[in-house]
Amino acid sequence: MRSIHKTILLFVLPMILAGCQKSEPIVITSTDFQNEVDKVTEIMIHDIFSPPVASRIFAYPNIAAFEIITQSDSSYRSLAGQIKHLSPIPKNEDPLVNYQLAALIAHMDVSKSVIFSEERMESYRDSLYQVWGKQNESEFEASKNYGLAVADYIKKWMDSDNYKETRTMPKFTVITEDPSRWQPTPPSYMDGIEPHWDKIRPFVLDSASQFKPTPPPAFSLEKESPFFKELSEVYNISERITAVGDDSEEVQIAQFWDCNPYVSVTRGHLMFATKKITPGAHWIGIAEIATRDSKSNFNETVYAYTKTSIGIFDAFISCWDEKYRSNLIRPETLINQHIDENWKPILQTPPFPEYSSGHSVVSGASATVLTNIFGDNFKFLDDTELPYGLPIRTFSSFNKAAQEAAISRMYGGIHYRAAVENGLQQGISVGNLVNERLQMKVE
């Protein structure tokens, strides 16, 4: 009998001791945050958001996460007051809160509110909740409660940015009798997207037109005019590089930076779409590469993503303000009308006016912000396009990548030189303003 009692004691005692031991803290890493942003990007691609709208999907969740980490890390300054219309988030009163876990939870919750396929985010979230709850239930519950409280606060602030109001504003009217004005392009002839994006509330810009670029060359079909020379340049470049084929470096550059979220493909009587990331998502991918290569910790990673996404967001507002002001016709339309009716650009022309180049503006802003964070000679391997069958490209700096992204639009046959060069400078101006006004890190 004594041996039976001893056996029972030996079996039960470890269980009792295990129950008395404290749960280990939940450890959240930079990889967890990177994976979360990757998941948002994946859902965003599935839902087919336009480039301007995609910039909003990245920015607000990142800001929610960043504001939480500033509550526990004195190395970072809150954006409240720096972004004039953002006031401080609720303070945490629970000592059990894990701020990094709360930041990740807030990011997921705000992200869920700005996508269509909420069930995809919920499935991802619930799988993580289950793991965290088992690791340390009390810490998880406290962190979740605070993360969701901050997410609700950010969502209320987000709802006042005029986005919902622009959903019911009228479609863009095409002025067909004016030969200089934008017209829908093949193959799908879509309406101009987001014609009211200049009404979205910016983060750092004083107004959408703050960095209004130099106007493009005056429209003219006279062969010696500056405008027609730029039109001819697009055609001549396209003819030269397509003669070489897909092995041409210029063709590869154009394809690498395509980033068109909705490319219409026609086969017989069928038309379907191939889905890709947006220009902003490509630069968010570069931010991920930079944080990974620099071995950034969780807070450093959130900071880099947040500052970059703010630059991207305001860059789209600046660019779209100019697009629907100048309302300039695309090269494809004029080349087909006046030079070669059978010509097609290497890239599919996106559905909005030509000037200035969105890729150029967004790339200029992103590169300027990332250079401010990681330095001017940050060499990296850009593997962002691997999922789409495109090889890795190497860049010696963010600015070199931005320059290539800009010129890629000429190689692709969808932009004139003025849109590329002036757009890049427009984006750099936006990026410089972000760096100047947002002192997010204590140096």
Protein Blocks (a to p, Z undefined) as FASTA:
>chain_A
ZZmmmmmmmmmmmmmmmmmpccddddddfklmmmmmmmmmmmmmmnopafklmmmmmmmm
mmmmmmmmmmmmmkbccfehjlmmlccddddfbfkbcfklmmmmmmmmmmmmmmmblmlm
mmmmmmmmmmmmmmommlmmmmmmmmmmmmmmmmmmmmmnommmmmmgccddddfklmkb
ccdddfklpacehkllmmpccfklmbfklmgccddddddfbfkbmklmmmmmmmmmmmmm
mmnommlmklmmmmmmnopabdcddehjbccddddddfklmmmmmmmmmmmmnopafklm
mmmmmmmmmmmmmmmmmmmmmmmmnopacfklmmmmmmommbccfbdcddbdfbdcfklm
mmmmmmmmmmmmnojklccddfklmmnopacdddfbfklmmmmmmmmmmmnopacfklmm
mmmmmmmmmmmmmmmmmcfbcZZ
